[in-house]
Amino acid sequence: MIKRIIFVVVLLFVFGISTYALDTSASSAVVMVAQTGEIVCSKNAHTRRSMASTTKIMTSLLAVENADLKKQIKVKEDMIKVEGTSMGLLDGDTVSMENLVYGMLLQSGNDAANVTAIMLGGSIEKFSELMNQRAREIGMNNTNFVTPSGLDDENHYSTAYDMALLGCEAIKNVEFRKICSKTTARISYGNPPYMRTLSNHNRLLKSYEGCFGIKTGFTKKSGRCLVTACQRDGITLVCVTLNDPDDWYDHKKMFDYGFENVKNNQLDSLSFTVDVAGGQKNKVNCNLLYTPSIQCVNNIEYSSRVLLDKTQFAPIKKGDILGEVLYFNNGKEMFSVPITATEDVKTAVIEEKPKSFFEKVKEKIKNIF
């Protein structure tokens, strides 16, 4: 289907730019606006460091993006030969891919990460290639994954900035977001399967308003690592600290600063009129489903691209989605808003041509025989 593509370039200026000397015990830290990728505040954000079990954000994201989450997996002994935290998988257990994701994001199970990697990649090494490929797609250009669980390796590293990009990408996925926001979960696995309760290690889910994720991490080499996401008044922020002995306090403080300084800046609402084929009206009016806004601290330059069929076909109901407007910052899509019809357009009534005398006679003869 041919689309009419309209480019609209707009400059958005928000004055009162603030600066913030980040006071944190973390070796590296960043607060990022999830919608735009704008850095609100940071410390050594691009310094390479090991990131422990926050690695499981990538492993879990690949699982929810590529696997049948209801698929049942038979655990083999060689899949779970891994040290560290565990969701308690044993040789011969049956577990679903969905419950492996619960095991990674809540219980931080290294066994769950290994089973996931082998099922999706065929081996740990092949899965790490998938991890790094997805990292490049996200823009994590200063990251290299070696293990699916985050166990230490000199070639396994990332940065606070890259992990914030990963966090922003992961929470776009509805299934990932649902799982990482659970404080506890009742799931079934084993041989035979039976119900267990897993508890999330992320304290901020209970202690900081609006927090809904994402993942904790710790090894002796990495120190305490934490990636969190929080939403208030329609604004979503992602916070990352690497090697931070006081991470719970630091994340609260950094979120407080972020929500004080990031604003929702409303954009112009757009309206359109397009041609209609086969309708009682030859045109239909439409507009954006809602008025968009950009969340930012500093100046943001953005462009919008309208994707709308040149001609619509009747019938059309009020509220039908006819297209969308994409919004970009530095060439990267931030979000999209549907274009909907503001009125009904019924199908045109085709009047039949009156039948001639001979046509009527022919029809009667046909009915007799």
Protein Blocks (a to p, Z undefined) as FASTA:
>chain_A
ZZdddddddddddehiacdddddfbfbdcdddfknopafbdchklbccdekjmlmmmmmm
mmmmmmcfkbccdddfklmgcghjdehiaehiacdfklmmmmmmmnopaklmmmmmmmmn
opaklmmmmmmmmmmmnopabbccfbfnopacfkbccdfklmmmmmmmmmmpmklmmmmm
pmbdcddedjdddddddddfblklmmpghiabfbdcddfklopaddddddeehiacdddd
ehifklmmmmmmmmmmmmmmpccddddddddddddehiabfbdcdddfbdcddddfbdcd
ddddddddfbdcddddehiafbdcdddeehiafbdcddddfbdcdddddddddddfklmm
mmmmmmmZZ
